Amino acid sequence: MENKLSFTSRILLIIGAIALVIVIFVPIWRIDLDAPQYPEGLTLTIHANGLKGNVAIINGLNHYIGMKTLHNEDFIEFSILPYCIIFFAMAFLAVALLNKRKWLTFLFVAFVLFGVIAMFDFWKWEYNYGHHLDPDAAIIIPGMSYQPPLIGFKQLLNFGANSIPAIGGWIFVTAGLILLFRVIVEWRLSKRKHGISHLYKAIVALFLFSASSCNSNPQPIVIGKDICSFCKMTVSDNRFGAEVVTKKGKVFIFDDAHCVHSWLQQNNTADLAYFFTDFSNQHALIKAGQAVFLKSDALKSPMGGNTAAFSNIHDLTEVMKQVNGTVLHWNELRQP
């Protein structure tokens, strides 16, 4: 019958149910911290029923900067998350047994909603711990917050924080992608005589939107809060900021073209994207290859690089009416 699931979909649902049970026993997420005083790094792993890793050391560090210490009993999520995982494992099995395409679609929608809610809850947890600080802490930096990244890399003072899924998180992602793929396949089979259905188009659009959101893009530079990845000074002038973004989305922020140049001399420059703050036009970030640069001692940038980026030659020409300098392109600027 047309409303029945294919044999392949039912087998994959059973495999997915088994994989979700495994999630209960393995870490779902991890946050890695590295700093000069901890060359071996610190790790916080999030399991379905609690936190593990270097929790005691991290709590000690949190105490100095005013963050609340981490205790499993403070999180109601650890009481209900194992049951949520078991529920979805049973739901995978139930859909395989019910053998109806509509139930596969309902399962996919519910699984995506659960993932969105879980990630929002994780973000809210990080926000509360990173922003609600003890006013009597030993170390207080006005305006500074310590919210770790939801996913990816972020510099927090002299600590680099990298937040990524662990094996349990990747199982969740894989299970969701399998559901997406099978929903598409099943609806294509049911609608092959009538063209691609509106639901199929919506699911494809959702997938493309999710994929596009994972691109390695620059992040806004926060003046007075972000720290230069080379000189470790606070970014203070919104006209001269710059960023280097790795293929995996790790972002390095700089306060001056001089710092970018110095950093490139010490690091592997393969598979990197470069962005500079537009000296004009509201100081938006522009790709280095699309920018034109003006080097002039009269510009007085924070670390003496005295180089400004422009999105077009017209804006550069207007500035050159006031200061003398040399016009450069990116391939000239990055030369040793």
N, C-alpha and C positions, 0 to 999 in steps of 0.2 A: 504493500500500500504506500501511497505517496507520503503519508504523514509519519511513516516509520523512520527511525534513524538507521544509518548505514552500519554495517558490522564494524568497520574501522572506528567510527565515532564511539560506539559502545565499548570497544576494547580500550580506547584512549581514556574514556571516562573512568573505567575501572583502575587503570594505571594511575590516573590523576588522584583518585581516592587514596590509593596506597601511598603516593608521594606526599599528600597532605598530612597523613598520619605521621610520617617521618619528621615533618616540620616541628612537631611537639618536642622532639628530642635533640634538635640541633639549633644553633644560633640563627636568628632571623635577620639581625642587623648588627653592624659594628661601626664604632667611631674610633679611629686611630689618631692619636696625638703624638706629635714629635716636636722636640725642642732641644737646643744644645745641651741642657743639663740632663736630658733623658735620651741619650743616643740610641738606646735600644727601643725607645718608643713606649707609649702607654696605650692600652686597648680597653674599650668598654664594649661588651657584647650584650645584645638584647635577645633574650630567649622568650618563649611563650609564657613562662612562669616566673621570670625575674631577670635581674642584671648580674653579669659575671665579668671577670677580667680584673683589671687593676682598680677596682671600685674604691678601696681604702685610700690608695694614693691620690686618686682623683678627688675624693672627698676632702682630703687634706689641702689640696691646692684650691679647691672651691671655697674653703673656709676663709682663706686669706683675701680673696677678692669679693667676698660677700655673697656668693652663690649658696643656695641651700644644698645640704648634703643629700646623697641619693640613698634611699632605703626602699626595698621591695614593697614593704607594707604601705607605703605612701601612694602606690599606684593600683587603683582598682582594676586597671587593664590586665594585670597579671592574674587576676582572679577569674576573669571571663574569657580571655583570649584562647586558652586551651579548649574551652567548650565551643567557641566560635569555629575553631579549626576542625574539631570533630564534627560539628554540624555540617560544614561544607564537604568534608570527606564523605559523610553519609548522603549528602545531597547529590554528589557525583555518582555514587552507587545507585541511588534512587532513580535518577534520570536514565541511567543505563538500563535499569530494570523496567521502568515505565515505557521506554522506547518510543518517545514522542518528540518530534522536532520542537514543538512549542515549549516543552519543558527545558530543552537545551537552551533556548533563547532566554527564558526566565532565569535560568541558572547563571548564564553569562552576565546579564544585567545585574543580578544580585551580587555576583562576585566582584564586578567592577565597582559597584557602590560601596561594598565592604572595603575594598582597597583604597578608595578615595577617602572614606571616613577614617580609616586607620592612619593614612598618611597625614590627614589634617590634624588628627589627635596627636600624632608624633610631633608635628610642627608646633602645635600649641604647647605641648610639654616643653620643647626646646625653648620656645619664646618666653614662657613663664620663668624657667630656670635661668635664662640668660639676661632677663631684663629686671626682674624683681630682686634687687640686691639689698643686702644688709647695709644701712647707712653708716654703721659703726665698724665696717670691715677694716682690716689692717691696710689694705691697698685699695685706694679709691681714685679712679681716673674720671673726672667730670665728663658726662656724656657718653662714656664707654659702656657697651653691652657685650655679653659673652655668649650670644646665641650660636650654637654650632650649626653648620649647614644642614639642610634637610637631606640633600644628596650632593656629593662633590666636595670640593676643597674650600676652606676659608682660613685666613690668617687671624688669630686671636692673640694679640700682643706678640710674644715670642714663640707661641705655640701654633703649629700648623694642624688644623683639624680636618680629617678626611672621613666623610660619612658615606658608606656604601652598603648595599645588601650583603648579608652573609648567605650561607648555603640555603637556609630556610627561606630567605627573601627571594633568592633566585628560583626556588621551587614554586613560590607563589606566582612570580612573573611568568614562568614557563607554563604553569597551569592556566593562567589567564590567556596567554597567547594561543595555547591549544584550543581553549574554548572559542576564542575569536575565530581561529582558522576553521574549526568544525562548523560553527554557525554559518560562516560564509559558504562553505562547501555544501552544507545541507540545504540552505536556502537557494543556492544555485541549482541544485538538483530538483527542488520542488518547483522552481520558476523557470526552468530551461525552455519551456514552450511559450513563455510570456515575457521573456527578457529579464533583466536584473531588477529585482524588487526594490521598493523604496527603503525597506529595512536594510537590505544589503548595502545600498549606497550610504546609508547613515553609519553603518558599522565600518565601512571602508574609510569614510570621512573621519570617524573617531580614531581609527588606527593611524591615519596620516597625520592627524593633529597631534597624537601622542608621540609619533616618531619625530615630527618637526620640533617638538618641545625639548627633545634630547640633544639638539645640535649644540656644538660648542660655541656659545656666544659670549661676548663680554658682559660684565655686570656693571651697574652704575657705580661710579666712584663716590664715596661719601666723604666730603671734605671735613677735616677735623676728627675723623674716626678711623679711616683706613690707614694702614701702615705700609710704607714703601718696602717692597720685598728685598731691596738691596741695601739701602742706607738705614732702614728701620726707623726712619723719621715719619711723623704723622703727615699725611698729605694735606697741604695748607693752601694751595693756590689752584683754583679750578681751571686755570688757563693752560696748565702744563702737564696734567696727568697723562698716564699711559698704562696699557695693559698688555700682557702676553698671555695667550690662552692656548693650552695644550690640546691635542686631539681628543683627549678624554674629558675635556671641560675644566681642567684645573686652571685657576686664574691667578696670575701674579700681577700685583698692582705696584705702580711706580709713581713718584712725584716729579720726575724730571727725565728728559731725554738722556742726560748724562748717566743716570742710574740704569736706564734700559741698556745703554751701550755697554756699561761695565758688567752688568749681569750676563749679557750675551757672550762676553769674553770668557766667562767661567762655566757656562752651561751648554749642553747639547741643544742646538738650535733647529733640529729636524722636527718636522710636523708641528710647527708653532704658527699661531696667528697673532699679528701685531696690530694694536689699536692705539691711536693718540687722540687726546682731547683737542677738538677744534678751537683754536684761539678765538675765533669769532663764532657767530651763529649758535648762541646759547651753550657753547662748550660741549657739544655732543661728541661721542666717541666715533672715530672714522677709521677705516682700514688704512694701514700704513701705505700700502701700494697705491691707494687712491688719493693720498694726501701730497701736498707740496709743502716744503719746510723752509723756514726763514731762520738763519742763525745770525744773531746780533748781540753784542755785549750790552746793548741798551735795553734788552728785554728783561734781564735780571730774573731768571728763573730760580727756584728754591735752592738747587744744588750746583748752580753755575754752568749748567748745560747751555742756557740762554738760546734755546731752540724752540720755536713755536710751529705747530702744524696747522694747515689750512685746508679746507675742503675744496677750495677753488682759487685760482690765480688772482681773481679780481680782489678778494678780501686781502690776500697777501700784498698786492700792489698798494692798497689803501694804507696798510700799516707801514709799508716802506716809504710812504710820503713823510712819515714822522721819524723813522729810524733807518739808518743804513745797515745793510747786512748782505749775507750771501744766500742765494736761493739754492736749495738742495732737493733731491728726490730721495726716496727711501733707500734705494740701492747704494747711493752715495753716503747717506747718513750712517748706515750700519757698517761701513767699512772700518777695519781696525785703525 
